[in-house]
Amino acid sequence: MKVLSLTVVIALVAAPALAQQPTSSIRASAARHAAAAAAEQDAHSGRRPLFWSGLALGSAGIVTTVLATTLFRVEDNSTGNAPPNAYRTCVAQKQDPIYAGNQCDALKAKNVKLLAGGVALGAVGAVLMVGGAHTSAELSPGVVRFVHRIRF
């Protein structure tokens, strides 16, 4: 029994030692490891530009959406529950001295085309951010969860 167990121990210890490639020098070994590390870094850094591009697009989408609902409102329509021509009627009433103090800007409608463009930019940015990082989106009933992995 001792001979059999000693044979198994020698076989297990010798197999990894015999499987190693003979290295001619430390310099060759260092060059191999440096090439492997560079290849691994290239594989990981290929996703990082997508993250930063997605962050830029998402930020631009948010800014565009805010501008569409605040600064770049349109005059050809009215907002909220007001009738479609409420803004134009308000502006027309300003000609009368009694209604000269009317504040009609609140009746302007949001710029729907600019708003849709901003939402689309934000969505594309979010997709690029999720695809460009070690991040994943998990969908479950009633919950959208973003999971980010950090490797050390």
C-alpha positions in Angstrom: 0.0 0.0 0.0 2.9 2.3 0.8 4.4 1.7 -2.6 1.1 2.5 -4.4 0.5 5.8 -2.4 4.1 6.8 -3.0 3.7 6.2 -6.7 0.5 8.3 -6.8 2.3 11.2 -5.0 5.2 11.1 -7.4 2.9 11.1 -10.4 0.9 14.0 -9.1 4.0 16.1 -8.2 5.9 15.2 -11.4 3.1 15.9 -13.9 3.0 19.7 -13.4 6.8 19.9 -13.3 7.1 18.0 -16.6 4.3 20.1 -18.2 6.2 23.4 -17.9 7.9 24.8 -20.9 11.6 25.2 -20.6 12.5 28.9 -20.5 15.7 30.0 -21.9 16.0 33.1 -19.7 14.2 35.4 -17.4 14.1 38.0 -20.1 12.1 35.7 -22.4 9.7 35.0 -19.5 9.3 38.7 -18.7 8.6 39.4 -22.4 5.9 36.7 -22.5 4.2 38.0 -19.4 4.4 41.6 -20.7 2.7 40.6 -24.0 0.0 38.7 -22.1 -0.6 41.7 -19.8 -0.8 44.1 -22.8 -3.3 41.8 -24.6 -5.4 41.6 -21.4 -5.4 45.4 -21.0 -6.4 45.8 -24.7 -9.3 43.5 -24.2 -10.5 45.4 -21.2 -9.8 48.9 -22.6 -11.8 48.3 -25.7 -15.0 48.7 -23.7 -14.0 51.9 -21.8 -14.4 54.3 -24.8 -18.0 53.1 -25.0 -18.6 54.0 -21.4 -17.3 57.6 -21.8 -19.0 58.1 -25.1 -22.3 56.9 -23.5 -21.8 59.2 -20.6 -21.3 62.2 -23.0 -24.4 61.2 -25.1 -26.5 60.6 -22.0 -25.5 64.0 -20.6 -26.3 65.7 -23.9 -29.7 63.9 -24.0 -30.5 65.2 -20.5 -29.5 68.7 -21.4 -31.5 68.6 -24.6 -34.6 67.3 -22.8 -34.4 70.1 -20.2 -33.9 72.7 -22.9 -36.9 71.4 -24.8 -39.2 71.8 -21.8 -37.9 75.1 -20.6 -35.9 77.4 -22.9 -37.0 76.3 -26.4 -40.7 76.2 -25.9 -42.8 76.7 -29.1 -45.5 79.2 -29.7 -47.6 77.3 -32.2 -49.3 75.2 -29.5 -50.4 75.5 -25.9 -49.4 73.6 -22.9 -51.3 71.5 -20.4 -55.1 71.6 -20.4 -55.2 75.0 -22.2 -57.0 75.1 -25.6 -54.7 74.8 -28.6 -54.8 78.5 -29.4 -54.6 79.9 -25.8 -51.1 81.3 -26.3 -51.9 83.1 -29.5 -55.1 84.5 -27.9 -53.1 85.7 -24.9 -50.6 87.5 -27.2 -53.5 89.0 -29.2 -55.1 90.4 -26.0 -51.9 92.2 -25.1 -52.8 94.8 -27.7 -55.6 96.0 -25.4 -54.4 98.2 -22.6 -56.4 96.3 -20.0 -54.6 93.0 -20.8 -51.2 94.6 -21.5 -49.7 93.0 -18.4 -50.6 89.4 -19.4 -47.8 86.9 -18.9 -48.2 84.5 -21.9 -44.9 82.6 -21.7 -46.4 80.0 -19.3 -48.8 79.0 -22.1 -46.1 78.0 -24.6 -45.9 74.2 -25.3 -42.8 72.1 -25.0 -40.8 71.5 -28.1 -41.9 67.9 -28.8 -39.3 67.2 -31.6 -36.4 68.4 -29.5 -37.8 66.5 -26.5 -38.0 63.3 -28.4 -34.4 63.8 -29.7 -33.2 64.4 -26.2 -34.9 61.3 -24.9 -33.4 59.2 -27.7 -29.9 60.6 -27.1 -30.2 59.8 -23.4 -31.4 56.2 -24.2 -28.5 55.6 -26.6 -26.1 57.0 -24.0 -27.5 54.7 -21.3 -27.1 51.7 -23.6 -23.5 52.6 -24.4 -22.7 53.1 -20.8 -24.1 49.7 -19.8 -22.4 48.0 -22.8 -19.1 49.9 -22.2 -18.4 49.1 -18.6 -18.5 46.0 -16.5 -22.2 46.9 -15.9 -25.3 44.9 -16.6 -29.0 45.7 -16.4 -31.3 43.2 -14.6 -35.0 43.4 -15.2 -37.5 41.9 -12.8 -41.1 42.6 -12.1 -41.3 46.2 -10.9 -37.5 46.6 -10.7 -34.7 47.7 -13.0 -31.3 47.1 -11.4 -28.0 48.2 -12.7 -25.1 46.1 -11.4 -21.5 47.3 -11.8 -18.5 44.9 -11.2 -15.2 46.3 -10.0 -12.1 44.1 -10.5 -9.0 44.5 -8.5 
